[in-house]
Amino acid sequence: MFHRRAFSPSAQGILQGLFILLLFIGPFNCFSSYSQANEIIYTINEGLSKGTLIGTIGADLKLDFSADPPLLFNLASKKISGQYVNLNNTTGELYAAAIEIDREALCPENSDNQACILSFDILILPQQYFRLVKVKIIVKDVNDNSPRFPVSEIQVFVPENAQINSRFAIEHSAVDPDIGIHGVQTYWLGNDYGVFTLDVEENENGDLTPFLIVIGTLDRESKDEYVTDIIAEDGGTPQHLGTATLKIIITDVNDNCPVFTESQINVTIYGNAANGAHVTKVHALDSDLGSNAQISYAYSERVPQTSKALFNLDTNSGIITISGIMDGNTAQRHRLTVLANGLGCIPAMTVVIVNIKKVFFNPPVVVPRYIASVVDGTVYLKESEPSYSPIAFFTIKDLDQNQKVDCHLEGHGPFRLSTYKTFINEYLLETTETLDYELKQNYELTVVAKNSQGLVVKTVINVQLIDENDNPPVFKQSLVDLLLEENNAPNTFLTKLHATDEDSGEKGQVLYILGSDAPSVFTLDKVSGVLMVTTSLDREEKEEYRFTVRAVDCGSPRMESIATVIITVRDRNDNSPRFINKDFSFFVPENVPGFGEIGVISVSDADSGKNGLVALSIVNGSDIFVIDTGKGVLRVKVPLDREQNSSYLIWIEAVDGGEPALSSSTMITVLLLDVNDNPPLVLFPQSNLSYMLVLPTTLPGSSITEVYAVDKDTGMNAVIAYSIIGRKGPRPESFEIDPGTGNITLQKTLKQNDCGLYRLLVKVSDHGQPEPLHSTIMVNLYVNETLTNESFIESLLRKEPDITVEQVPPERLAEPAKRKLDQFPCFPVLIALSVACLGLLLVVILMSACICLRKQKKHKHKEKRLEVEIPLNTNKDFQANEKKMMEIYDI
């Protein structure tokens, strides 16, 4: 017989509770003993060479290296390994890596009071010795950077009348990425010329600003510019220097007065010179600039009124011309004192001596008649005048009719003096080609009339061109290509546009305007042409901006030109790799072959170039799984068995190629799907030699024993069906087995001659696909009153049974219910009740049909009778007949 120890339900509950409690207490005890978090702080100087030892993790934590299995040290983040530090996995020694640790690149925003810290985690494995060590490396600054000025040339404007000790701020201070004493400490000049020195002021933020101090007398007229070097010096050892060109521009003040180029001018003219004839020109210079250099000319009060009336002085040009008629009473010598007046100055003085020479023959008389506009003796012509535009007619009159007069033009320019075809002694002054104000603004022409006696009359004509807006502004560059790194500060300077206009005055004044296609984030100063961006740009949002700018002059009509600005936003590593899912789950069948594909992990990085190149790595479980760093294909190194482990949690880290690198991680869950790779395992009976005594008096339907089996698979692969495929005994059909439970019951009454050994070959099969797996067990039943000879029974069991295996199709779990239903003793009663119910239902249906037929016949009979009995009624009886018909149809 089979002997099993039974436990009461209460005892079973206590044992289960203890078992669950041990499951929870065991792992937590281990975790509380070994899962400790430690923090180690190291201090190093930046720029350590490769291989320099930073620290020893194991020794600093006083770990036991004699532990078995040995300790393993791993960096939790792969982006640290090989970039800043290297870790020896067996000794825990931490070394400086190939890329030196640069404090300015690692902590660009840190101020003097903030420490630069490189933080990372180290995992100590295996699991029984697990520790999480948080390492902080404080990177100290060294003097590895030189001061640098933001521009190569700095301009400072100093007025020439600046007082001694006047101070002028130099806005472009030098910048040194180093901090503290290693930053900028002082400034000095390469050449101070004996008139300048530097002072340094520190503001409340600790920033140093150099000031230019005047220590000598300045004079723009003697030296208008000083060029030297400004040198910034830090406080490190050795010291580093930064240099820029300092251009000191001396601006003008009105400290000079006009001075004549000649103190006296002697001129001789003929007494018969015509009115308007040119006498001479005085010229004074003022060394100042602009309005400070403007000069006006006037006669001194000492000049007699008769001389002033005879000789006209142009106050602006200094030209003296004849303005009266000379006769015999006119004085032959005139002394003209001319003054040059400047702003806030004592007038300068020169003397013009005019000698009048009497003539005995009448010289020719030149009479001009101007066609062009004339103001104060100056002819004004528009530069747009076409070729051969007439300027003036000149009539030559000779008082002595017998004298021959020759007339010609002196001077340079596109002009000619020709005989007018219709009249004698009529000459026409005209242009020979188009004029251009931008090439030359004024011309001085002389019409010379000379008779045969040698008497000459000269008439000077000043031609001043009037500028017109005939030139559009021209950009220095028609295509402006700029590069800007993303995440720029608001109001960042981009460039200064420059366009020139050859026209003068307002016509040459250029205004800068953004084109209609320019985005609103850009601003352009209309006067200076400074282009700025008002907000921070994001390359991932837009990589290139292309728009037009216009340069417009102030003439009428306005003229303009267009330039194209292209701004390319350069990428910065400001985006971490991003997985398409927060986490991934892959369902794969167990027993996947080695290096079989589990799934594809998709990750992207919005950055470009090397900043967008992403490498994947497995943080844990690298001995089981491997990942293609480029394609993201997750593979398994060895076949996986669901019965050993049904799921795996893997952490995948994605690191981009930027500097410094950015990373992100995701969790991968690998769930193994069951494959029918385990046949059912029979736990009871324990062997084919076991047997059980069955008394002949056992009643049919009694449970004799059971076959108990389990299957390590899951789902339908673990659903077990039991069947007897072989029998041997006096009356072997007396026993049956329940397909679902494996319970063996007696089906028929045992008689006296049915005693003996019964051997049942039981097949235990699962429901796996595509082919179910099975096991067999021999169930031995000995039918007898007592066990008198056990050795005899055991000898029978050792003999190989001669059992024919039946070809029984595998039974499903639905069949036991059907078989139980067949064995239900009240089954005939149920059949009888069902037949009775069907008969009763049939009777009800027949009766209902008969009633319906009778009602239909009666209804048709009444309709026919109504057609016969109801005659045509008058209106008076209509309502009564209608009521009667409604009653008939309601039956």
QUIVEN-V907353 format. One record per pair of residues at least 6 apart in sequence whose C-alpha atoms are under 8 Angstrom apart, sorted by sequence separation. I is the first residue (numbers start at 0). J is the second residue. D is the distance in whole Angstrom. If there is no record, write none. Layout:
i->{I	I}
j->{J	J}
d->{D	D}
This chain:
i->{64	74	79	80	86	87	109	123	124	176	201	202	232	233	285	286	312	313	340	372	373	418	419	449	500	501	523	524	551	552	604	605	626	627	654	655	710	711	726	736	737	765	766	820	57	86	122	123	175	200	201	232	233	285	312	339	340	371	372	397	408	418	419	448	449	500	523	551	552	604	617	626	654	655	710	736	764	765	85	86	122	123	174	175	188	199	200	232	284	285	311	312	338	339	371	372	408	418	419	447	448	499	500	522	523	551	603	604	617	625	626	654	709	710	735	736	764	765	84	85	106	122	123	174	187	188	199	200	231	232	285	298	310	311	338	339	371	395	407	417	418	447	448	500	513	521	522	550	551	604	617	624	625	653	654	710	734	735	764	43	84	85	105	106	121	122	157	173	187	199	200	230	231	268	310	311	338	416	417	447	483	499	513	521	522	549	550	587	603	616	624	625	652	653	693	709	734	735	763	764	84	85	120	121	186	198	199	230	231	283	310	311	337	338	416	417	446	447	498	512	521	522	549	550	602	615	624	625	652	653	708	734	735	762	763	41	74	83	84	105	120	121	155	186	197	198	230	266	309	310	336	337	416	445	446	481	511	512	520	521	549	585	615	616	623	624	652	723	733	734	762	763	41	73	83	102	120	121	186	197	198	229	230	266	309	310	336	337	415	416	445	446	511	512	520	548	549	585	615	623	651	652	723	733	734	762	763	72	82	83	119	120	155	185	197	198	228	229	298	308	309	336	337	414	415	445	446	511	520	547	548	614	615	622	623	650	651	722	732	733	761	762	72	73	81	82	83	118	119	196	197	228	229	297	308	309	335	336	414	415	444	445	510	511	547	548	613	614	650	651	721	722	733	760	761	72	80	81	82	83	118	119	153	195	196	228	229	296	309	334	335	414	415	443	444	510	511	547	548	613	615	650	651	721	722	733	760	761	71	72	81	83	118	195	196	227	228	296	297	334	335	413	414	443	444	509	511	546	547	583	649	650	721	760	761	71	72	117	118	153	195	196	226	227	296	334	335	371	413	414	443	444	510	545	546	648	649	720	721	759	760	70	71	72	116	117	194	195	226	227	295	296	333	334	370	371	413	442	443	545	546	648	649	720	721	758	759	69	71	116	117	194	195	226	261	295	296	332	333	370	371	413	441	442	544	545	647	648	649	719	720	721	758	759	116	117	150	193	194	225	226	261	294	296	332	333	369	370	413	441	442	475	544	545	647	648	720	758	115	116	149	185	193	194	224	225	259	260	332	369	370	441	474	475	543	544	578	579	646	647	683	684	757	758	114	115	148	149	184	186	194	224	225	259	260	331	332	368	369	440	441	474	475	543	544	578	579	646	647	683	684	729	730	756	757	114	115	148	149	183	224	259	260	331	367	368	440	474	475	543	578	579	646	682	683	729	756	757	114	148	149	223	224	258	259	330	331	367	368	440	473	474	542	543	577	578	645	646	681	682	683	729	756	757	147	148	223	257	258	367	472	473	542	576	577	645	681	682	729	731	755	756	861	146	147	222	223	257	258	306	366	367	472	473	541	542	576	577	645	681	682	728	729	731	754	755	146	147	257	365	366	396	436	472	517	518	576	680	681	728	729	731	754	755	146	256	257	306	365	366	395	436	437	471	472	517	575	576	602	620	679	680	728	753	754	145	146	219	255	256	364	365	366	394	395	412	434	436	470	516	517	538	574	575	601	619	641	679	680	727	728	858	144	218	219	255	364	365	394	411	470	496	497	516	537	538	574	594	599	600	618	619	640	641	679	726	727	144	217	219	255	302	363	364	393	394	410	411	470	495	496	514	515	536	538	574	599	600	617	618	641	678	679	726	727	858	57	144	254	302	363	364	392	393	410	411	469	495	496	514	573	599	600	617	618	677	707	726	56	57	143	253	282	302	363	364	392	393	410	468	495	496	513	514	572	598	599	617	618	677	706	707	725	726	55	56	57	142	172	252	257	282	301	362	363	392	393	409	410	467	472	494	495	513	514	571	576	597	598	616	617	677	705	706	724	725	55	56	102	141	146	172	191	251	256	280	281	299	361	362	391	392	408	409	466	493	494	512	513	570	596	597	598	615	616	676	705	706	723	724	725	756	55	56	102	140	146	172	190	251	257	280	281	298	299	361	390	391	408	409	466	472	492	493	494	511	512	570	576	596	597	615	616	675	705	706	723	724	54	55	100	102	140	170	189	190	253	280	281	298	299	361	389	390	391	408	409	468	492	493	511	512	572	596	597	615	674	679	704	705	723	724	53	54	142	169	170	188	189	252	253	279	280	298	299	360	389	390	407	408	467	468	492	493	511	512	571	572	595	596	614	615	673	703	704	722	723	52	53	54	79	141	168	169	188	189	278	279	297	298	389	390	406	407	491	492	510	511	570	594	595	613	614	673	679	702	703	704	721	722	52	53	168	169	188	189	277	278	279	296	297	363	388	389	406	407	490	491	509	510	594	595	613	614	673	675	702	703	721	722	52	53	168	169	187	188	277	278	296	297	387	388	406	490	491	509	510	593	594	613	614	674	702	703	721	758	51	52	76	167	168	186	187	277	278	296	297	387	388	405	406	489	490	509	510	592	593	594	612	613	673	701	702	720	721	50	51	75	76	166	167	186	187	276	277	295	296	386	387	404	405	489	490	508	509	591	593	611	612	700	701	719	720	49	50	74	75	166	167	186	275	276	294	295	386	387	404	405	489	507	508	592	593	610	611	699	700	719	720	764	49	50	74	75	166	185	186	275	294	295	386	404	488	489	506	507	592	609	610	611	699	700	719	720	48	49	50	74	75	165	166	184	185	274	275	294	385	386	403	404	487	488	505	506	507	591	609	610	698	699	700	718	719	47	48	49	73	74	164	165	183	184	185	273	274	293	294	385	402	403	487	505	506	590	591	609	610	697	699	717	718	48	49	72	73	163	164	165	183	184	272	274	292	293	384	385	402	486	487	505	506	589	590	698	699	716	717	49	72	73	163	164	183	184	274	291	292	383	384	402	485	486	589	590	610	698	715	716	717	48	72	73	162	163	182	183	273	291	382	383	485	486	589	602	604	697	715	716	47	71	72	161	163	181	182	382	383	485	498	500	589	697	715	716	46	47	70	71	163	180	181	182	272	382	395	485	696	45	46	70	71	162	180	181	271	382	695	45	46	70	161	180	270	271	695	708	710	716	45	69	160	161	270	283	695	45	68	160	70	159	160	173	175	695	159	695	159	437	437	220	436	539	111	220	539	110	111	173	538	642	642	738	103	727	738	739	103	727	738	727	474	726	738	739	473	576	725	726	738	472	576	725	737	472	575	576	725	259	471	472	575	724	725	258	471	724	257	378	380	382	583	585	587	589	681	724	257	365	377	378	379	380	381	382	479	481	483	485	582	583	584	585	586	587	588	589	724	147	257	364	376	377	378	379	380	381	382	383	477	478	479	480	481	482	483	484	485	581	582	583	584	585	586	587	588	589	590	679	146	256	264	266	268	270	363	376	377	378	379	380	381	382	477	478	479	480	481	482	483	484	485	486	572	576	581	582	583	584	585	586	587	588	589	679	146	256	262	263	264	265	266	267	268	269	270	271	363	377	379	381	468	472	474	476	477	478	479	480	481	482	483	484	485	572	575	576	577	582	584	586	588	678	679	146	257	262	263	264	265	266	267	268	269	270	271	362	363	468	471	472	473	474	478	480	482	484	572	574	575	576	578	678	693	695	722	145	256	259	261	262	263	264	265	266	267	268	269	270	362	468	470	471	472	474	572	573	575	690	691	692	693	694	695	722	253	255	256	257	258	259	263	265	267	269	468	471	572	687	688	689	690	691	692	693	694	695	720	721	153	155	157	159	256	257	259	271	272	468	686	687	689	690	691	692	693	694	720	152	153	154	155	156	157	158	159	256	271	273	363	365	686	687	688	690	692	693	694	720	151	152	153	154	155	156	157	158	159	160	273	360	362	363	364	675	684	687	720	37	39	41	43	45	142	146	148	150	151	152	153	154	155	156	157	158	159	362	363	365	675	679	681	692	33	34	35	36	37	38	39	40	41	42	43	44	45	142	145	146	147	148	152	154	156	158	362	678	679	680	684	692	33	34	35	36	37	38	39	40	41	42	43	44	45	142	144	145	146	147	148	677	678	679	681	33	34	35	36	37	38	39	40	41	42	43	44	45	145	675	678	33	34	36	38	40	42	44	675	29	688	688	688	276	277	276	277	276	277	273	275	276	272	77	76	75	105	77	76	78	77	78	78	78	1	1	0	1	0	1	0	0}
j->{70	80	85	86	92	93	115	129	130	182	207	208	238	239	291	292	318	319	346	378	379	424	425	455	506	507	529	530	557	558	610	611	632	633	660	661	716	717	732	742	743	771	772	826	64	93	129	130	182	207	208	239	240	292	319	346	347	378	379	404	415	425	426	455	456	507	530	558	559	611	624	633	661	662	717	743	771	772	93	94	130	131	182	183	196	207	208	240	292	293	319	320	346	347	379	380	416	426	427	455	456	507	508	530	531	559	611	612	625	633	634	662	717	718	743	744	772	773	93	94	115	131	132	183	196	197	208	209	240	241	294	307	319	320	347	348	380	404	416	426	427	456	457	509	522	530	531	559	560	613	626	633	634	662	663	719	743	744	773	53	94	95	115	116	131	132	167	183	197	209	210	240	241	278	320	321	348	426	427	457	493	509	523	531	532	559	560	597	613	626	634	635	662	663	703	719	744	745	773	774	95	96	131	132	197	209	210	241	242	294	321	322	348	349	427	428	457	458	509	523	532	533	560	561	613	626	635	636	663	664	719	745	746	773	774	53	86	95	96	117	132	133	167	198	209	210	242	278	321	322	348	349	428	457	458	493	523	524	532	533	561	597	627	628	635	636	664	735	745	746	774	775	54	86	96	115	133	134	199	210	211	242	243	279	322	323	349	350	428	429	458	459	524	525	533	561	562	598	628	636	664	665	736	746	747	775	776	86	96	97	133	134	169	199	211	212	242	243	312	322	323	350	351	428	429	459	460	525	534	561	562	628	629	636	637	664	665	736	746	747	775	776	87	88	96	97	98	133	134	211	212	243	244	312	323	324	350	351	429	430	459	460	525	526	562	563	628	629	665	666	736	737	748	775	776	88	96	97	98	99	134	135	169	211	212	244	245	312	325	350	351	430	431	459	460	526	527	563	564	629	631	666	667	737	738	749	776	777	88	89	98	100	135	212	213	244	245	313	314	351	352	430	431	460	461	526	528	563	564	600	666	667	738	777	778	89	90	135	136	171	213	214	244	245	314	352	353	389	431	432	461	462	528	563	564	666	667	738	739	777	778	89	90	91	135	136	213	214	245	246	314	315	352	353	389	390	432	461	462	564	565	667	668	739	740	777	778	89	91	136	137	214	215	246	281	315	316	352	353	390	391	433	461	462	564	565	667	668	669	739	740	741	778	779	137	138	171	214	215	246	247	282	315	317	353	354	390	391	434	462	463	496	565	566	668	669	741	779	137	138	171	207	215	216	246	247	281	282	354	391	392	463	496	497	565	566	600	601	668	669	705	706	779	780	137	138	171	172	207	209	217	247	248	282	283	354	355	391	392	463	464	497	498	566	567	601	602	669	670	706	707	752	753	779	780	138	139	172	173	207	248	283	284	355	391	392	464	498	499	567	602	603	670	706	707	753	780	781	139	173	174	248	249	283	284	355	356	392	393	465	498	499	567	568	602	603	670	671	706	707	708	754	781	782	173	174	249	283	284	393	498	499	568	602	603	671	707	708	755	757	781	782	887	173	174	249	250	284	285	333	393	394	499	500	568	569	603	604	672	708	709	755	756	758	781	782	174	175	285	393	394	424	464	500	545	546	604	708	709	756	757	759	782	783	175	285	286	335	394	395	424	465	466	500	501	546	604	605	631	649	708	709	757	782	783	175	176	249	285	286	394	395	396	424	425	442	464	466	500	546	547	568	604	605	631	649	671	709	710	757	758	888	175	249	250	286	395	396	425	442	501	527	528	547	568	569	605	625	630	631	649	650	671	672	710	757	758	176	249	251	287	334	395	396	425	426	442	443	502	527	528	546	547	568	570	606	631	632	649	650	673	710	711	758	759	890	90	177	287	335	396	397	425	426	443	444	502	528	529	547	606	632	633	650	651	710	740	759	90	91	177	287	316	336	397	398	426	427	444	502	529	530	547	548	606	632	633	651	652	711	740	741	759	760	90	91	92	177	207	287	292	317	336	397	398	427	428	444	445	502	507	529	530	548	549	606	611	632	633	651	652	712	740	741	759	760	91	92	138	177	182	208	227	287	292	316	317	335	397	398	427	428	444	445	502	529	530	548	549	606	632	633	634	651	652	712	741	742	759	760	761	792	92	93	139	177	183	209	227	288	294	317	318	335	336	398	427	428	445	446	503	509	529	530	531	548	549	607	613	633	634	652	653	712	742	743	760	761	92	93	138	140	178	208	227	228	291	318	319	336	337	399	427	428	429	446	447	506	530	531	549	550	610	634	635	653	712	717	742	743	761	762	92	93	181	208	209	227	228	291	292	318	319	337	338	399	428	429	446	447	506	507	531	532	550	551	610	611	634	635	653	654	712	742	743	761	762	92	93	94	119	181	208	209	228	229	318	319	337	338	429	430	446	447	531	532	550	551	610	634	635	653	654	713	719	742	743	744	761	762	93	94	209	210	229	230	318	319	320	337	338	404	429	430	447	448	531	532	550	551	635	636	654	655	714	716	743	744	762	763	94	95	210	211	229	230	319	320	338	339	429	430	448	532	533	551	552	635	636	655	656	716	744	745	763	800	94	95	119	210	211	229	230	320	321	339	340	430	431	448	449	532	533	552	553	635	636	637	655	656	716	744	745	763	764	94	95	119	120	210	211	230	231	320	321	339	340	430	431	448	449	533	534	552	553	635	637	655	656	744	745	763	764	94	95	119	120	211	212	231	320	321	339	340	431	432	449	450	534	552	553	637	638	655	656	744	745	764	765	809	95	96	120	121	212	231	232	321	340	341	432	450	534	535	552	553	638	655	656	657	745	746	765	766	95	96	97	121	122	212	213	231	232	321	322	341	432	433	450	451	534	535	552	553	554	638	656	657	745	746	747	765	766	95	96	97	121	122	212	213	231	232	233	321	322	341	342	433	450	451	535	553	554	638	639	657	658	745	747	765	766	97	98	121	122	212	213	214	232	233	321	323	341	342	433	434	451	535	536	554	555	638	639	747	748	765	766	99	122	123	213	214	233	234	324	341	342	433	434	452	535	536	639	640	660	748	765	766	767	99	123	124	213	214	233	234	324	342	433	434	536	537	640	653	655	748	766	767	99	123	124	213	215	233	234	434	435	537	550	552	641	749	767	768	99	100	123	124	216	233	234	235	325	435	448	538	749	99	100	124	125	216	234	235	325	436	749	100	101	125	216	235	325	326	750	763	765	771	101	125	216	217	326	339	751	102	125	217	128	217	218	231	233	753	218	754	219	501	502	286	502	605	178	287	606	178	179	241	606	711	712	810	176	800	811	812	177	801	812	802	550	802	814	815	550	653	802	803	815	550	654	803	815	551	654	655	804	339	551	552	655	804	805	339	552	805	339	460	462	464	665	667	669	671	763	806	340	448	460	461	462	463	464	465	562	564	566	568	665	666	667	668	669	670	671	672	807	231	341	448	460	461	462	463	464	465	466	467	561	562	563	564	565	566	567	568	569	665	666	667	668	669	670	671	672	673	674	763	231	341	349	351	353	355	448	461	462	463	464	465	466	467	562	563	564	565	566	567	568	569	570	571	657	661	666	667	668	669	670	671	672	673	674	764	232	342	348	349	350	351	352	353	354	355	356	357	449	463	465	467	554	558	560	562	563	564	565	566	567	568	569	570	571	658	661	662	663	668	670	672	674	764	765	233	344	349	350	351	352	353	354	355	356	357	358	449	450	555	558	559	560	561	565	567	569	571	659	661	662	663	665	765	780	782	809	233	344	347	349	350	351	352	353	354	355	356	357	358	450	556	558	559	560	562	660	661	663	778	779	780	781	782	783	810	342	344	345	346	347	348	352	354	356	358	557	560	661	776	777	778	779	780	781	782	783	784	809	810	243	245	247	249	346	347	349	361	362	558	776	777	779	780	781	782	783	784	810	243	244	245	246	247	248	249	250	347	362	364	454	456	777	778	779	781	783	784	785	811	243	244	245	246	247	248	249	250	251	252	365	452	454	455	456	767	776	779	812	130	132	134	136	138	235	239	241	243	244	245	246	247	248	249	250	251	252	455	456	458	768	772	774	785	127	128	129	130	131	132	133	134	135	136	137	138	139	236	239	240	241	242	246	248	250	252	456	772	773	774	778	786	128	129	130	131	132	133	134	135	136	137	138	139	140	237	239	240	241	242	243	772	773	774	776	129	130	131	132	133	134	135	136	137	138	139	140	141	241	771	774	130	131	133	135	137	139	141	772	127	793	796	797	456	457	457	458	458	459	456	458	459	456	616	618	618	659	652	652	654	654	660	661	662	684	689	689	690	690	691	691	692}
d->{7	7	8	7	6	7	7	5	7	7	5	8	7	6	8	7	6	6	5	6	6	7	5	4	8	6	6	7	7	6	8	6	6	7	7	6	8	7	8	5	6	5	8	8	8	5	7	5	5	6	6	6	7	5	5	5	7	7	6	7	7	6	5	6	6	5	5	6	6	5	8	4	6	6	5	4	7	6	6	6	6	7	8	6	7	6	5	5	8	8	5	7	6	5	7	7	6	4	6	7	5	8	7	6	6	4	8	7	7	6	6	4	7	8	6	6	6	6	7	5	6	5	8	7	8	7	6	6	6	7	8	8	6	5	5	6	7	8	7	5	6	6	6	7	8	7	5	5	7	7	7	7	5	5	7	8	7	6	4	7	6	6	8	8	6	6	8	7	6	4	8	7	5	7	6	6	5	6	5	5	8	7	6	6	6	7	5	7	7	7	6	6	7	5	7	8	6	7	5	6	5	5	7	5	7	6	6	6	6	8	5	6	6	7	6	7	6	6	7	7	4	7	6	6	8	7	4	7	6	6	8	5	7	7	5	7	7	6	5	8	6	6	8	8	7	5	5	7	6	5	7	5	5	6	5	8	7	8	6	6	5	7	7	6	6	5	4	7	6	6	6	6	7	7	5	7	5	7	7	6	7	6	7	7	5	7	6	6	6	7	5	6	7	6	5	6	7	7	4	5	5	7	7	5	8	5	8	8	6	7	6	6	7	7	5	7	6	6	8	7	5	5	7	7	6	4	8	4	6	7	5	5	7	8	6	7	5	6	8	5	6	7	7	6	6	7	6	7	6	6	6	6	6	7	7	7	6	6	6	6	6	6	5	6	6	6	8	6	6	6	7	8	8	7	5	4	8	7	6	7	6	7	8	7	5	5	6	8	8	7	5	4	7	7	5	5	8	4	7	7	7	5	7	7	6	8	6	6	5	6	8	6	5	6	7	6	5	7	6	6	6	6	5	6	6	7	6	6	6	8	6	6	4	5	7	5	8	6	6	7	5	7	7	5	4	5	8	7	5	8	5	8	8	7	6	7	5	5	6	6	6	7	8	6	6	5	6	5	6	7	5	6	6	6	7	5	6	6	6	6	7	6	6	5	7	7	5	8	8	6	6	5	7	5	8	5	8	7	5	5	7	8	7	5	8	5	8	5	8	7	8	6	6	6	5	7	7	7	4	6	6	8	7	6	6	7	6	5	8	6	7	8	6	6	6	7	8	5	6	6	7	8	7	7	7	5	8	6	5	4	7	4	8	6	7	5	8	6	7	5	8	6	6	6	7	5	7	8	8	7	8	6	7	6	6	6	6	5	6	6	6	6	6	6	7	6	6	5	7	6	7	8	6	7	5	7	7	6	7	8	5	4	7	5	7	5	5	4	8	5	4	8	5	8	5	5	6	6	8	4	8	6	6	5	6	8	7	6	6	8	5	7	6	6	5	6	6	6	7	6	7	7	4	7	5	6	5	6	5	4	6	5	5	7	5	5	6	5	7	7	6	6	7	6	5	8	7	5	6	7	6	6	5	6	8	8	6	6	8	4	7	7	8	8	8	5	5	6	4	6	5	8	6	4	8	8	5	5	7	6	7	8	5	7	4	6	8	7	6	6	5	7	8	6	8	5	6	8	8	6	6	5	4	7	5	6	8	6	6	8	8	5	8	6	7	7	8	6	6	6	7	6	7	8	6	6	6	5	6	6	6	8	7	8	7	6	6	6	5	7	6	8	7	7	8	7	6	8	8	5	7	6	8	7	4	7	5	7	8	6	6	7	6	5	6	6	8	8	6	7	5	7	8	7	6	6	5	6	7	5	6	6	8	6	7	8	7	6	7	6	6	6	7	5	6	7	7	5	6	5	7	4	7	6	6	7	8	5	8	5	7	6	8	6	4	8	6	6	5	6	4	7	7	5	6	6	6	5	7	6	8	6	6	6	8	5	8	6	7	7	8	6	7	7	7	5	8	6	6	7	8	6	6	5	6	7	8	7	5	6	6	6	8	5	8	5	6	6	6	7	7	6	7	6	8	8	5	8	7	7	6	6	7	5	7	8	5	6	6	7	7	5	7	7	5	7	5	6	7	6	7	8	4	7	7	7	6	7	6	6	7	5	6	7	5	6	8	5	6	6	7	7	7	6	7	7	5	6	7	6	5	6	7	6	4	8	6	6	6	6	8	6	7	7	6	7	5	4	8	6	6	6	7	5	7	5	7	6	6	5	6	6	5	5	7	5	7	8	6	5	4	6	8	5	5	7	8	7	5	7	8	6	6	5	6	8	6	5	6	6	7	8	5	7	5	8	7	8	5	7	6	7	6	8	5	6	6	7	5	7	7	7	7	6	6	6	8	5	6	6	4	8	7	5	6	7	6	6	8	5	6	6	5	6	7	7	6	7	7	5	6	5	6	6	5	7	8	5	7	7	5	7	5	7	6	7	6	5	6	5	5	8	6	6	8	5	6	5	6	7	4	7	4	7	6	6	6	5	6	7	5	5	4	5	7	6	6	6	5	4	8	7	4	7	5	8	5	7	7	5	6	7	5	5	7	5	8	5	8	6	6	7	4	5	8	8	5	7	5	7	8	5	7	6	7	5	5	7	7	6	5	6	7	5	7	6	6	6	5	7	5	5	6	5	7	8	5	6	5	6	6	7	5	8	5	8	5	6	7	5	5	5	6	5	5	7	5	6	4	6	6	7	5	6	7	8	5	6	6	8	5	6	6	5	5	6	6	5	6	7	4	4	7	5	6	7	5	8	5	8	5	6	4	8	7	5	8	5	6	6	7	8	5	5	6	5	7	5	5	7	8	6	7	5	7	5	5	4	7	5	8	5	7	6	8	5	6	6	6	5	7	6	7	7	5	6	8	5	6	5	5	5	4	5	6	6	8	8	5	6	6	8	8	7	5	8	5	8	6	5	8	6	7	7	6	8	6	5	6	6	8	7	5	8	6	6	7	7	6	7	5	6	4	6	7	8	8	7	7	8	7	6	6	6	8	6	7	5	7	6	5	8	7	5	5	7	8	7	7	7	5	6	6	8	8	8	5	4	6	6	6	7	6	6	6	5	8	5	7	7	6	7	6	7	5	7	7	5	7	7	5	8	8	5	8	6	7	7	5	6	7	8	5	5	7	6	5	5	6	7	8	6	6	8	7	7	8	8	6	8	8	7	7	7	7	6	8	7	7	5	8	7	8	8	5	7	6	6	7	6	8	6	6	7	7	7	6	8	8	7	7	7	6	8	8	6	7	8	7	6	8	6	8	6	8	6	6	7	6	6	7	6	6	7	8	7	5	8	8	7	7	5	6	8	7	5	6	7	7	6	8	8	7	5	8	7	7	7	7	6	6	6	6	6	7	8	7	6	5	6	6	6	6	6	5	6	6	8	6	8	7	5	5	5	5	5	6	7	7	6	6	6	6	6	6	5	6	6	5	5	5	5	5	5	4	6	8	7	6	6	8	7	7	5	7	7	6	6	6	6	7	7	4	5	5	5	5	5	5	4	6	8	5	7	8	6	6	6	6	6	6	6	6	7	7	8	7	6	6	6	6	6	6	6	5	8	7	7	6	7	6	7	7	7	6	6	6	6	6	6	6	6	6	7	5	6	7	8	7	6	6	7	7	7	8	5	5	5	5	5	5	5	5	5	7	8	7	7	5	6	6	8	8	8	7	7	8	7	5	6	7	7	6	6	8	7	6	7	7	6	6	6	6	6	6	6	6	6	7	7	7	5	6	7	8	8	6	7	6	6	6	6	6	7	8	8	7	7	6	7	7	8	7	7	8	6	8	6	8	7	5	5	5	5	5	7	8	8	7	8	7	6	8	6	7	7	8	8	7	5	7	6	6	6	6	5	6	6	6	6	6	6	6	5	6	8	6	6	8	7	8	7	7	7	7	8	8	7	5	5	5	5	5	5	5	5	6	7	7	8	6	8	7	6	8	8	7	8	7	8	7	6	6	7	7	7	6	6	6	6	6	6	6	6	7	7	7	7	7	7	7	8	6	7	7	6	7	6	6	6	6	6	6	6	6	7	5	6	5	7	7	7	6	7	7	5	6	7	7	8	5	5	5	5	5	5	5	5	5	5	5	5	6	8	7	6	5	7	6	7	5	6	7	6	5	6	6	6	6	6	6	6	6	6	6	6	6	8	6	7	7	7	8	7	7	7	8	7	8	6	7	8	7	6	6	5	6	7	7	7	6	8	8	7	7	8	8	6	8	7	8	8	8	8	8	8	6	7	5	6}
